[in-house]
Amino acid sequence: MDGMANASAQQQMVNSDQNQAQTVGTQMQADNQKQQMRRWQIMQDSQTKKFEIQQDVTVNKAKTGDKMFSKWDQYIRS
């Protein structure tokens, strides 16, 4: 009988260890997913900022060209 009780206790410990390992694995997966989502958000924010900067540069170039043309036009007309 002592052997059965000992085996049962060992089986309970094994089950407990497996449950703990599964819990740790689940937590690691959740943390990994959270990190992936954060990286995705950072990438989206970076791409948005790059696009906004490119738009600003394009508009600025066009305005600069218009200013130069206006000054040249004024010079010719004066």
C-alpha atoms as one frame of an Amber mdcrd trajectory, in Angstrom:
protein
   0.000   0.000   0.000   2.876   2.324   0.767   4.144   1.889  -2.784   0.798
   2.926  -4.258   0.585   6.022  -2.102   4.137   6.923  -3.055   3.398   6.435
  -6.767   0.234   8.486  -6.445   2.121  11.299  -4.741   4.776  11.212  -7.435
   2.116  11.319 -10.147   0.513  14.339  -8.487   3.891  16.093  -8.406   4.450
  15.284 -12.084   0.978  16.616 -12.947   1.633  19.738 -10.894   4.972  20.293
 -12.646   3.330  19.820 -16.043   0.603  22.324 -15.160   3.183  24.842 -14.008
   5.230  24.321 -17.169   2.112  24.786 -19.285   1.235  27.970 -17.383   4.743
  29.344 -17.914   4.563  28.431 -21.604   1.215  30.182 -21.969   2.580  33.286
 -20.239   5.614  33.277 -22.535   3.377  33.045 -25.600   1.229  35.916 -24.335
   4.323  38.042 -23.680   5.675  37.208 -27.130   2.395  38.175 -28.777   2.314
  41.421 -26.793   5.864  42.238 -27.919   4.992  41.453 -31.546   1.994  43.772
 -31.394   4.158  46.523 -29.883   6.764  46.098 -32.655   3.967  46.217 -35.245
   2.617  49.445 -33.715   6.100  50.991 -33.695   6.582  50.008 -37.341   3.223
  51.531 -38.307   4.016  54.743 -36.434   7.438  54.941 -38.094   5.989  54.410
 -41.557   3.334  57.055 -40.938   5.966  59.539 -39.767   8.179  58.807 -42.787
   5.230  59.355 -45.117   4.376  62.672 -43.425   7.984  63.837 -43.726   8.069
  62.895 -47.415   4.870  64.845 -47.994   6.285  67.885 -46.196   9.472  67.761
 -48.257   7.518  67.458 -51.493   5.288  70.409 -50.617   8.291  72.456 -49.488
  10.117  71.770 -52.766   7.075  72.870 -54.756   6.720  76.062 -52.697  10.415
  76.840 -53.081  10.141  76.387 -56.840   7.119  78.680 -56.943   8.949  81.353
 -54.916  11.969  81.220 -57.204   9.741  81.494 -60.269   7.907  84.470 -58.763
  11.168  86.256 -57.960  12.516  85.576 -61.450   9.243  86.800 -62.956   9.433
  89.990 -60.845  13.005  90.565 -61.947  12.115  90.193 -65.603   9.053  92.446
 -65.344  10.853  95.191 -63.451
